[in-house]
Structure formats: structure tokens, C-alpha cells
Amino acid sequence: MKRHLLMASMVALSAQGQAKDLELLHWWTAGSEASMVAELRHQARQAGLPLKTSAVAGAANANTVLKTRFCQASRRQ
């Protein structure tokens, strides 16, 4: 269910023209988690959406990366 919701959100963003390149920033690196990332990438490609995946070691590090990117983006505006 969550996968379908995520894919529907990605399709909606792409259809609105607000997302040109999608990136999935995650810390899912264990076997089953990595399989889910591969499945999301596969589903995105089937939907014609460009999806870049970026693995970061640990949730805390992923949050730091995300905050840094938001701060940099807000400074550019």
C-alpha cells in the first residue's frame, strides 16, 4: 500500500511539472531494504519517471543531508 501511495505521489508531481528529476534519499541498505529500493526504481522507470536513488548511512545522516540541501536551496532563492 505504501509503495502504491509513493508511486502515485511521484506520478502526480511529475504530471504537474513540478518535479523534473526525482531523488529517493534513503538509508535502506540491508538486503530486503535494498530490494525495495530496486523495486521502487523499477516501478518509476515503468511509469516513465526519472528516479535517482541516494543511499546514506543511517537515518540521522540522511536527515542531515536533507536539511543541508533544503538550506542550500532556500539560499539560492
PyMOL Python script that loads the backbone (N, CA, C, O; Angstrom):
from pymol import cmd

cmd.read_pdbstr("""\
ATOM      1  N   MET A   1       0.818  -1.195   0.000  1.00  0.00           N
ATOM      2  CA  MET A   1       0.000   0.000   0.000  1.00  0.00           C
ATOM      3  C   MET A   1       0.859   1.255   0.000  1.00  0.00           C
ATOM      4  O   MET A   1       0.601   2.191  -0.757  1.00  0.00           O
ATOM      5  N   LYS A   2       1.892   1.274   0.861  1.00  0.00           N
ATOM      6  CA  LYS A   2       2.754   2.449   0.931  1.00  0.00           C
ATOM      7  C   LYS A   2       3.484   2.668  -0.391  1.00  0.00           C
ATOM      8  O   LYS A   2       3.682   3.805  -0.820  1.00  0.00           O
ATOM      9  N   ARG A   3       3.881   1.570  -1.031  1.00  0.00           N
ATOM     10  CA  ARG A   3       4.585   1.687  -2.306  1.00  0.00           C
ATOM     11  C   ARG A   3       3.688   2.329  -3.350  1.00  0.00           C
ATOM     12  O   ARG A   3       4.130   3.189  -4.112  1.00  0.00           O
ATOM     13  N   HIS A   4       2.422   1.910  -3.386  1.00  0.00           N
ATOM     14  CA  HIS A   4       1.495   2.477  -4.355  1.00  0.00           C
ATOM     15  C   HIS A   4       1.245   3.957  -4.077  1.00  0.00           C
ATOM     16  O   HIS A   4       1.113   4.750  -5.009  1.00  0.00           O
ATOM     17  N   LEU A   5       1.179   4.325  -2.815  1.00  0.00           N
ATOM     18  CA  LEU A   5       0.991   5.721  -2.448  1.00  0.00           C
ATOM     19  C   LEU A   5       2.199   6.546  -2.870  1.00  0.00           C
ATOM     20  O   LEU A   5       2.043   7.643  -3.406  1.00  0.00           O
ATOM     21  N   LEU A   6       3.393   6.031  -2.635  1.00  0.00           N
ATOM     22  CA  LEU A   6       4.607   6.727  -3.032  1.00  0.00           C
ATOM     23  C   LEU A   6       4.663   6.890  -4.547  1.00  0.00           C
ATOM     24  O   LEU A   6       4.964   7.974  -5.047  1.00  0.00           O
ATOM     25  N   MET A   7       4.375   5.822  -5.272  1.00  0.00           N
ATOM     26  CA  MET A   7       4.408   5.901  -6.733  1.00  0.00           C
ATOM     27  C   MET A   7       3.346   6.870  -7.249  1.00  0.00           C
ATOM     28  O   MET A   7       3.607   7.629  -8.182  1.00  0.00           O
ATOM     29  N   ALA A   8       2.159   6.854  -6.658  1.00  0.00           N
ATOM     30  CA  ALA A   8       1.098   7.773  -7.083  1.00  0.00           C
ATOM     31  C   ALA A   8       1.519   9.219  -6.847  1.00  0.00           C
ATOM     32  O   ALA A   8       1.234  10.091  -7.667  1.00  0.00           O
ATOM     33  N   SER A   9       2.195   9.476  -5.730  1.00  0.00           N
ATOM     34  CA  SER A   9       2.679  10.821  -5.431  1.00  0.00           C
ATOM     35  C   SER A   9       3.722  11.261  -6.447  1.00  0.00           C
ATOM     36  O   SER A   9       3.720  12.409  -6.892  1.00  0.00           O
ATOM     37  N   MET A  10       4.616  10.342  -6.813  1.00  0.00           N
ATOM     38  CA  MET A  10       5.643  10.670  -7.785  1.00  0.00           C
ATOM     39  C   MET A  10       5.028  10.962  -9.141  1.00  0.00           C
ATOM     40  O   MET A  10       5.458  11.892  -9.823  1.00  0.00           O
ATOM     41  N   VAL A  11       4.037  10.190  -9.545  1.00  0.00           N
ATOM     42  CA  VAL A  11       3.368  10.417 -10.820  1.00  0.00           C
ATOM     43  C   VAL A  11       2.662  11.760 -10.803  1.00  0.00           C
ATOM     44  O   VAL A  11       2.726  12.504 -11.782  1.00  0.00           O
ATOM     45  N   ALA A  12       1.987  12.082  -9.701  1.00  0.00           N
ATOM     46  CA  ALA A  12       1.270  13.347  -9.603  1.00  0.00           C
ATOM     47  C   ALA A  12       2.226  14.527  -9.690  1.00  0.00           C
ATOM     48  O   ALA A  12       1.936  15.506 -10.379  1.00  0.00           O
ATOM     49  N   LEU A  13       3.346  14.451  -9.011  1.00  0.00           N
ATOM     50  CA  LEU A  13       4.328  15.529  -9.069  1.00  0.00           C
ATOM     51  C   LEU A  13       4.877  15.695 -10.472  1.00  0.00           C
ATOM     52  O   LEU A  13       5.017  16.816 -10.960  1.00  0.00           O
ATOM     53  N   SER A  14       5.183  14.600 -11.112  1.00  0.00           N
ATOM     54  CA  SER A  14       5.721  14.661 -12.460  1.00  0.00           C
ATOM     55  C   SER A  14       4.693  15.220 -13.435  1.00  0.00           C
ATOM     56  O   SER A  14       5.032  16.016 -14.310  1.00  0.00           O
ATOM     57  N   ALA A  15       3.447  14.808 -13.286  1.00  0.00           N
ATOM     58  CA  ALA A  15       2.383  15.264 -14.179  1.00  0.00           C
ATOM     59  C   ALA A  15       2.150  16.757 -14.035  1.00  0.00           C
ATOM     60  O   ALA A  15       1.786  17.420 -15.006  1.00  0.00           O
ATOM     61  N   GLN A  16       2.354  17.293 -12.847  1.00  0.00           N
ATOM     62  CA  GLN A  16       2.160  18.712 -12.624  1.00  0.00           C
ATOM     63  C   GLN A  16       3.356  19.526 -13.105  1.00  0.00           C
ATOM     64  O   GLN A  16       3.315  20.756 -13.114  1.00  0.00           O
ATOM     65  N   GLY A  17       4.405  18.842 -13.499  1.00  0.00           N
ATOM     66  CA  GLY A  17       5.587  19.539 -13.988  1.00  0.00           C
ATOM     67  C   GLY A  17       6.419  20.157 -12.882  1.00  0.00           C
ATOM     68  O   GLY A  17       7.314  20.955 -13.161  1.00  0.00           O
ATOM     69  N   GLN A  18       6.148  19.814 -11.655  1.00  0.00           N
ATOM     70  CA  GLN A  18       6.901  20.397 -10.554  1.00  0.00           C
ATOM     71  C   GLN A  18       8.147  19.595 -10.220  1.00  0.00           C
ATOM     72  O   GLN A  18       9.054  20.114  -9.569  1.00  0.00           O
ATOM     73  N   ALA A  19       8.210  18.369 -10.642  1.00  0.00           N
ATOM     74  CA  ALA A  19       9.376  17.550 -10.358  1.00  0.00           C
ATOM     75  C   ALA A  19       9.957  17.050 -11.678  1.00  0.00           C
ATOM     76  O   ALA A  19       9.346  16.237 -12.372  1.00  0.00           O
ATOM     77  N   LYS A  20      11.122  17.539 -12.004  1.00  0.00           N
ATOM     78  CA  LYS A  20      11.762  17.100 -13.240  1.00  0.00           C
ATOM     79  C   LYS A  20      12.626  15.879 -12.984  1.00  0.00           C
ATOM     80  O   LYS A  20      12.609  14.921 -13.758  1.00  0.00           O
ATOM     81  N   ASP A  21      13.369  15.916 -11.914  1.00  0.00           N
ATOM     82  CA  ASP A  21      14.193  14.788 -11.512  1.00  0.00           C
ATOM     83  C   ASP A  21      13.808  14.424 -10.089  1.00  0.00           C
ATOM     84  O   ASP A  21      13.818  15.269  -9.194  1.00  0.00           O
ATOM     85  N   LEU A  22      13.474  13.178  -9.893  1.00  0.00           N
ATOM     86  CA  LEU A  22      13.106  12.708  -8.565  1.00  0.00           C
ATOM     87  C   LEU A  22      14.290  11.998  -7.937  1.00  0.00           C
ATOM     88  O   LEU A  22      15.010  11.250  -8.599  1.00  0.00           O
ATOM     89  N   GLU A  23      14.478  12.242  -6.653  1.00  0.00           N
ATOM     90  CA  GLU A  23      15.547  11.558  -5.936  1.00  0.00           C
ATOM     91  C   GLU A  23      14.966  10.938  -4.678  1.00  0.00           C
ATOM     92  O   GLU A  23      14.229  11.581  -3.929  1.00  0.00           O
ATOM     93  N   LEU A  24      15.306   9.698  -4.464  1.00  0.00           N
ATOM     94  CA  LEU A  24      14.922   8.997  -3.252  1.00  0.00           C
ATOM     95  C   LEU A  24      16.155   8.947  -2.353  1.00  0.00           C
ATOM     96  O   LEU A  24      17.068   8.152  -2.578  1.00  0.00           O
ATOM     97  N   LEU A  25      16.169   9.795  -1.343  1.00  0.00           N
ATOM     98  CA  LEU A  25      17.248   9.818  -0.358  1.00  0.00           C
ATOM     99  C   LEU A  25      16.855   8.842   0.744  1.00  0.00           C
ATOM    100  O   LEU A  25      15.811   9.012   1.374  1.00  0.00           O
ATOM    101  N   HIS A  26      17.660   7.842   0.979  1.00  0.00           N
ATOM    102  CA  HIS A  26      17.274   6.792   1.910  1.00  0.00           C
ATOM    103  C   HIS A  26      18.480   6.224   2.638  1.00  0.00           C
ATOM    104  O   HIS A  26      19.630   6.488   2.287  1.00  0.00           O
ATOM    105  N   TRP A  27      18.181   5.437   3.662  1.00  0.00           N
ATOM    106  CA  TRP A  27      19.224   4.733   4.407  1.00  0.00           C
ATOM    107  C   TRP A  27      18.942   3.242   4.407  1.00  0.00           C
ATOM    108  O   TRP A  27      19.368   2.521   5.309  1.00  0.00           O
ATOM    109  N   TRP A  28      18.223   2.784   3.394  1.00  0.00           N
ATOM    110  CA  TRP A  28      17.856   1.366   3.274  1.00  0.00           C
ATOM    111  C   TRP A  28      18.961   0.619   2.547  1.00  0.00           C
ATOM    112  O   TRP A  28      19.044   0.673   1.320  1.00  0.00           O
ATOM    113  N   THR A  29      19.792  -0.064   3.280  1.00  0.00           N
ATOM    114  CA  THR A  29      20.922  -0.751   2.650  1.00  0.00           C
ATOM    115  C   THR A  29      20.951  -2.251   2.936  1.00  0.00           C
ATOM    116  O   THR A  29      21.687  -2.989   2.280  1.00  0.00           O
ATOM    117  N   ALA A  30      20.166  -2.706   3.899  1.00  0.00           N
ATOM    118  CA  ALA A  30      20.108  -4.146   4.194  1.00  0.00           C
ATOM    119  C   ALA A  30      19.422  -4.862   3.032  1.00  0.00           C
ATOM    120  O   ALA A  30      18.796  -4.219   2.189  1.00  0.00           O
ATOM    121  N   GLY A  31      19.536  -6.161   2.987  1.00  0.00           N
ATOM    122  CA  GLY A  31      19.031  -6.954   1.865  1.00  0.00           C
ATOM    123  C   GLY A  31      17.618  -6.655   1.427  1.00  0.00           C
ATOM    124  O   GLY A  31      17.403  -6.277   0.275  1.00  0.00           O
ATOM    125  N   SER A  32      16.642  -6.815   2.312  1.00  0.00           N
ATOM    126  CA  SER A  32      15.246  -6.593   1.922  1.00  0.00           C
ATOM    127  C   SER A  32      14.978  -5.125   1.645  1.00  0.00           C
ATOM    128  O   SER A  32      14.153  -4.796   0.793  1.00  0.00           O
ATOM    129  N   GLU A  33      15.669  -4.235   2.356  1.00  0.00           N
ATOM    130  CA  GLU A  33      15.503  -2.798   2.117  1.00  0.00           C
ATOM    131  C   GLU A  33      16.044  -2.420   0.746  1.00  0.00           C
ATOM    132  O   GLU A  33      15.413  -1.661   0.010  1.00  0.00           O
ATOM    133  N   ALA A  34      17.207  -2.948   0.408  1.00  0.00           N
ATOM    134  CA  ALA A  34      17.789  -2.679  -0.908  1.00  0.00           C
ATOM    135  C   ALA A  34      16.892  -3.227  -2.012  1.00  0.00           C
ATOM    136  O   ALA A  34      16.796  -2.638  -3.089  1.00  0.00           O
ATOM    137  N   SER A  35      16.241  -4.342  -1.748  1.00  0.00           N
ATOM    138  CA  SER A  35      15.299  -4.900  -2.730  1.00  0.00           C
ATOM    139  C   SER A  35      14.124  -3.957  -2.949  1.00  0.00           C
ATOM    140  O   SER A  35      13.639  -3.820  -4.072  1.00  0.00           O
ATOM    141  N   MET A  36      13.669  -3.316  -1.896  1.00  0.00           N
ATOM    142  CA  MET A  36      12.561  -2.367  -2.026  1.00  0.00           C
ATOM    143  C   MET A  36      12.983  -1.157  -2.840  1.00  0.00           C
ATOM    144  O   MET A  36      12.209  -0.670  -3.665  1.00  0.00           O
ATOM    145  N   VAL A  37      14.181  -0.668  -2.628  1.00  0.00           N
ATOM    146  CA  VAL A  37      14.686   0.461  -3.411  1.00  0.00           C
ATOM    147  C   VAL A  37      14.745   0.074  -4.888  1.00  0.00           C
ATOM    148  O   VAL A  37      14.361   0.858  -5.756  1.00  0.00           O
ATOM    149  N   ALA A  38      15.226  -1.132  -5.168  1.00  0.00           N
ATOM    150  CA  ALA A  38      15.279  -1.611  -6.556  1.00  0.00           C
ATOM    151  C   ALA A  38      13.881  -1.693  -7.161  1.00  0.00           C
ATOM    152  O   ALA A  38      13.683  -1.353  -8.328  1.00  0.00           O
ATOM    153  N   GLU A  39      12.920  -2.141  -6.370  1.00  0.00           N
ATOM    154  CA  GLU A  39      11.534  -2.230  -6.854  1.00  0.00           C
ATOM    155  C   GLU A  39      10.954  -0.843  -7.124  1.00  0.00           C
ATOM    156  O   GLU A  39      10.263  -0.648  -8.124  1.00  0.00           O
ATOM    157  N   LEU A  40      11.226   0.112  -6.252  1.00  0.00           N
ATOM    158  CA  LEU A  40      10.753   1.481  -6.476  1.00  0.00           C
ATOM    159  C   LEU A  40      11.364   2.062  -7.748  1.00  0.00           C
ATOM    160  O   LEU A  40      10.679   2.714  -8.535  1.00  0.00           O
ATOM    161  N   ARG A  41      12.651   1.820  -7.939  1.00  0.00           N
ATOM    162  CA  ARG A  41      13.321   2.291  -9.153  1.00  0.00           C
ATOM    163  C   ARG A  41      12.684   1.659 -10.390  1.00  0.00           C
ATOM    164  O   ARG A  41      12.442   2.338 -11.389  1.00  0.00           O
ATOM    165  N   HIS A  42      12.418   0.366 -10.316  1.00  0.00           N
ATOM    166  CA  HIS A  42      11.792  -0.351 -11.429  1.00  0.00           C
ATOM    167  C   HIS A  42      10.401   0.212 -11.728  1.00  0.00           C
ATOM    168  O   HIS A  42      10.066   0.454 -12.888  1.00  0.00           O
ATOM    169  N   GLN A  43       9.601   0.418 -10.698  1.00  0.00           N
ATOM    170  CA  GLN A  43       8.249   0.948 -10.880  1.00  0.00           C
ATOM    171  C   GLN A  43       8.286   2.365 -11.462  1.00  0.00           C
ATOM    172  O   GLN A  43       7.461   2.715 -12.306  1.00  0.00           O
ATOM    173  N   ALA A  44       9.229   3.164 -11.016  1.00  0.00           N
ATOM    174  CA  ALA A  44       9.358   4.522 -11.544  1.00  0.00           C
ATOM    175  C   ALA A  44       9.713   4.490 -13.024  1.00  0.00           C
ATOM    176  O   ALA A  44       9.149   5.243 -13.818  1.00  0.00           O
ATOM    177  N   ARG A  45      10.639   3.629 -13.393  1.00  0.00           N
ATOM    178  CA  ARG A  45      11.016   3.519 -14.809  1.00  0.00           C
ATOM    179  C   ARG A  45       9.848   3.073 -15.663  1.00  0.00           C
ATOM    180  O   ARG A  45       9.663   3.574 -16.772  1.00  0.00           O
ATOM    181  N   GLN A  46       9.053   2.131 -15.156  1.00  0.00           N
ATOM    182  CA  GLN A  46       7.883   1.678 -15.901  1.00  0.00           C
ATOM    183  C   GLN A  46       6.878   2.811 -16.086  1.00  0.00           C
ATOM    184  O   GLN A  46       6.165   2.854 -17.089  1.00  0.00           O
ATOM    185  N   ALA A  47       6.820   3.726 -15.124  1.00  0.00           N
ATOM    186  CA  ALA A  47       5.906   4.864 -15.207  1.00  0.00           C
ATOM    187  C   ALA A  47       6.518   6.018 -16.006  1.00  0.00           C
ATOM    188  O   ALA A  47       5.879   7.053 -16.199  1.00  0.00           O
ATOM    189  N   GLY A  48       7.760   5.834 -16.469  1.00  0.00           N
ATOM    190  CA  GLY A  48       8.421   6.869 -17.253  1.00  0.00           C
ATOM    191  C   GLY A  48       8.967   8.014 -16.416  1.00  0.00           C
ATOM    192  O   GLY A  48       9.146   9.124 -16.918  1.00  0.00           O
ATOM    193  N   LEU A  49       9.230   7.750 -15.149  1.00  0.00           N
ATOM    194  CA  LEU A  49       9.739   8.784 -14.254  1.00  0.00           C
ATOM    195  C   LEU A  49      11.223   8.580 -13.991  1.00  0.00           C
ATOM    196  O   LEU A  49      11.659   7.465 -13.702  1.00  0.00           O
ATOM    197  N   PRO A  50      11.996   9.650 -14.089  1.00  0.00           N
ATOM    198  CA  PRO A  50      13.414   9.528 -13.747  1.00  0.00           C
ATOM    199  C   PRO A  50      13.554   9.478 -12.232  1.00  0.00           C
ATOM    200  O   PRO A  50      13.105  10.392 -11.540  1.00  0.00           O
ATOM    201  N   LEU A  51      14.163   8.438 -11.715  1.00  0.00           N
ATOM    202  CA  LEU A  51      14.334   8.308 -10.268  1.00  0.00           C
ATOM    203  C   LEU A  51      15.785   8.009  -9.958  1.00  0.00           C
ATOM    204  O   LEU A  51      16.332   6.992 -10.386  1.00  0.00           O
ATOM    205  N   LYS A  52      16.395   8.900  -9.212  1.00  0.00           N
ATOM    206  CA  LYS A  52      17.756   8.712  -8.745  1.00  0.00           C
ATOM    207  C   LYS A  52      17.658   8.274  -7.287  1.00  0.00           C
ATOM    208  O   LYS A  52      16.898   8.853  -6.512  1.00  0.00           O
ATOM    209  N   THR A  53      18.415   7.268  -6.921  1.00  0.00           N
ATOM    210  CA  THR A  53      18.430   6.833  -5.529  1.00  0.00           C
ATOM    211  C   THR A  53      19.777   7.163  -4.914  1.00  0.00           C
ATOM    212  O   THR A  53      20.825   6.955  -5.525  1.00  0.00           O
ATOM    213  N   SER A  54      19.732   7.682  -3.693  1.00  0.00           N
ATOM    214  CA  SER A  54      20.951   8.041  -2.971  1.00  0.00           C
ATOM    215  C   SER A  54      20.900   7.433  -1.586  1.00  0.00           C
ATOM    216  O   SER A  54      20.078   7.822  -0.756  1.00  0.00           O
ATOM    217  N   ALA A  55      21.776   6.481  -1.341  1.00  0.00           N
ATOM    218  CA  ALA A  55      21.843   5.840  -0.027  1.00  0.00           C
ATOM    219  C   ALA A  55      22.793   6.611   0.875  1.00  0.00           C
ATOM    220  O   ALA A  55      23.887   7.001   0.466  1.00  0.00           O
ATOM    221  N   VAL A  56      22.357   6.821   2.103  1.00  0.00           N
ATOM    222  CA  VAL A  56      23.161   7.488   3.115  1.00  0.00           C
ATOM    223  C   VAL A  56      23.207   6.557   4.319  1.00  0.00           C
ATOM    224  O   VAL A  56      22.196   5.948   4.669  1.00  0.00           O
ATOM    225  N   ALA A  57      24.347   6.442   4.944  1.00  0.00           N
ATOM    226  CA  ALA A  57      24.492   5.541   6.089  1.00  0.00           C
ATOM    227  C   ALA A  57      23.779   6.102   7.314  1.00  0.00           C
ATOM    228  O   ALA A  57      24.267   7.040   7.946  1.00  0.00           O
ATOM    229  N   GLY A  58      22.637   5.534   7.646  1.00  0.00           N
ATOM    230  CA  GLY A  58      21.914   5.898   8.860  1.00  0.00           C
ATOM    231  C   GLY A  58      20.911   7.018   8.680  1.00  0.00           C
ATOM    232  O   GLY A  58      21.107   7.936   7.885  1.00  0.00           O
ATOM    233  N   ALA A  59      19.823   6.920   9.443  1.00  0.00           N
ATOM    234  CA  ALA A  59      18.740   7.906   9.361  1.00  0.00           C
ATOM    235  C   ALA A  59      19.208   9.296   9.784  1.00  0.00           C
ATOM    236  O   ALA A  59      18.830  10.291   9.165  1.00  0.00           O
ATOM    237  N   ALA A  60      20.017   9.373  10.820  1.00  0.00           N
ATOM    238  CA  ALA A  60      20.484  10.683  11.287  1.00  0.00           C
ATOM    239  C   ALA A  60      21.300  11.378  10.203  1.00  0.00           C
ATOM    240  O   ALA A  60      21.160  12.584   9.998  1.00  0.00           O
ATOM    241  N   ASN A  61      22.146  10.627   9.513  1.00  0.00           N
ATOM    242  CA  ASN A  61      22.941  11.212   8.427  1.00  0.00           C
ATOM    243  C   ASN A  61      22.047  11.621   7.265  1.00  0.00           C
ATOM    244  O   ASN A  61      22.282  12.653   6.636  1.00  0.00           O
ATOM    245  N   ALA A  62      21.029  10.827   6.974  1.00  0.00           N
ATOM    246  CA  ALA A  62      20.098  11.188   5.900  1.00  0.00           C
ATOM    247  C   ALA A  62      19.368  12.479   6.241  1.00  0.00           C
ATOM    248  O   ALA A  62      19.170  13.327   5.371  1.00  0.00           O
ATOM    249  N   ASN A  63      18.969  12.637   7.495  1.00  0.00           N
ATOM    250  CA  ASN A  63      18.312  13.875   7.911  1.00  0.00           C
ATOM    251  C   ASN A  63      19.244  15.070   7.768  1.00  0.00           C
ATOM    252  O   ASN A  63      18.815  16.148   7.356  1.00  0.00           O
ATOM    253  N   THR A  64      20.509  14.887   8.104  1.00  0.00           N
ATOM    254  CA  THR A  64      21.489  15.961   7.965  1.00  0.00           C
ATOM    255  C   THR A  64      21.654  16.355   6.501  1.00  0.00           C
ATOM    256  O   THR A  64      21.687  17.541   6.173  1.00  0.00           O
ATOM    257  N   VAL A  65      21.758  15.365   5.629  1.00  0.00           N
ATOM    258  CA  VAL A  65      21.891  15.636   4.194  1.00  0.00           C
ATOM    259  C   VAL A  65      20.665  16.394   3.685  1.00  0.00           C
ATOM    260  O   VAL A  65      20.794  17.367   2.942  1.00  0.00           O
ATOM    261  N   LEU A  66      19.491  15.949   4.083  1.00  0.00           N
ATOM    262  CA  LEU A  66      18.256  16.585   3.635  1.00  0.00           C
ATOM    263  C   LEU A  66      18.166  18.030   4.119  1.00  0.00           C
ATOM    264  O   LEU A  66      17.812  18.919   3.345  1.00  0.00           O
ATOM    265  N   LYS A  67      18.482  18.271   5.386  1.00  0.00           N
ATOM    266  CA  LYS A  67      18.451  19.634   5.933  1.00  0.00           C
ATOM    267  C   LYS A  67      19.442  20.530   5.205  1.00  0.00           C
ATOM    268  O   LYS A  67      19.135  21.680   4.889  1.00  0.00           O
ATOM    269  N   THR A  68      20.631  20.003   4.942  1.00  0.00           N
ATOM    270  CA  THR A  68      21.643  20.778   4.233  1.00  0.00           C
ATOM    271  C   THR A  68      21.162  21.162   2.843  1.00  0.00           C
ATOM    272  O   THR A  68      21.356  22.298   2.408  1.00  0.00           O
ATOM    273  N   ARG A  69      20.539  20.228   2.148  1.00  0.00           N
ATOM    274  CA  ARG A  69      20.032  20.518   0.800  1.00  0.00           C
ATOM    275  C   ARG A  69      18.931  21.563   0.826  1.00  0.00           C
ATOM    276  O   ARG A  69      18.899  22.448  -0.030  1.00  0.00           O
ATOM    277  N   PHE A  70      18.031  21.475   1.791  1.00  0.00           N
ATOM    278  CA  PHE A  70      16.967  22.476   1.897  1.00  0.00           C
ATOM    279  C   PHE A  70      17.542  23.847   2.178  1.00  0.00           C
ATOM    280  O   PHE A  70      17.104  24.832   1.585  1.00  0.00           O
ATOM    281  N   CYS A  71      18.519  23.930   3.074  1.00  0.00           N
ATOM    282  CA  CYS A  71      19.137  25.214   3.386  1.00  0.00           C
ATOM    283  C   CYS A  71      19.825  25.807   2.167  1.00  0.00           C
ATOM    284  O   CYS A  71      19.719  27.005   1.907  1.00  0.00           O
ATOM    285  N   GLN A  72      20.527  24.969   1.426  1.00  0.00           N
ATOM    286  CA  GLN A  72      21.197  25.449   0.211  1.00  0.00           C
ATOM    287  C   GLN A  72      20.188  25.915  -0.819  1.00  0.00           C
ATOM    288  O   GLN A  72      20.399  26.938  -1.471  1.00  0.00           O
ATOM    289  N   ALA A  73      19.103  25.188  -0.977  1.00  0.00           N
ATOM    290  CA  ALA A  73      18.084  25.565  -1.954  1.00  0.00           C
ATOM    291  C   ALA A  73      17.396  26.869  -1.563  1.00  0.00           C
ATOM    292  O   ALA A  73      17.087  27.690  -2.426  1.00  0.00           O
ATOM    293  N   SER A  74      17.156  27.062  -0.275  1.00  0.00           N
ATOM    294  CA  SER A  74      16.470  28.292   0.157  1.00  0.00           C
ATOM    295  C   SER A  74      17.381  29.494   0.009  1.00  0.00           C
ATOM    296  O   SER A  74      16.896  30.605  -0.200  1.00  0.00           O
ATOM    297  N   ARG A  75      18.679  29.305   0.110  1.00  0.00           N
ATOM    298  CA  ARG A  75      19.631  30.412  -0.083  1.00  0.00           C
ATOM    299  C   ARG A  75      19.679  30.842  -1.552  1.00  0.00           C
ATOM    300  O   ARG A  75      19.908  32.014  -1.853  1.00  0.00           O
ATOM    301  N   ARG A  76      19.463  29.890  -2.463  1.00  0.00           N
ATOM    302  CA  ARG A  76      19.508  30.201  -3.897  1.00  0.00           C
ATOM    303  C   ARG A  76      18.304  31.032  -4.341  1.00  0.00           C
ATOM    304  O   ARG A  76      18.358  31.717  -5.363  1.00  0.00           O
ATOM    305  N   GLN A  77      17.233  30.968  -3.578  1.00  0.00           N
ATOM    306  CA  GLN A  77      16.011  31.674  -3.999  1.00  0.00           C
ATOM    307  C   GLN A  77      16.009  33.084  -3.579  1.00  0.00           C
ATOM    308  O   GLN A  77      15.054  33.810  -3.857  1.00  0.00           O
TER     309      GLN A  77
END
""", "prot")
cmd.dss("prot")
cmd.show_as("cartoon", "prot")
cmd.util.cbc("prot")
cmd.orient("prot")
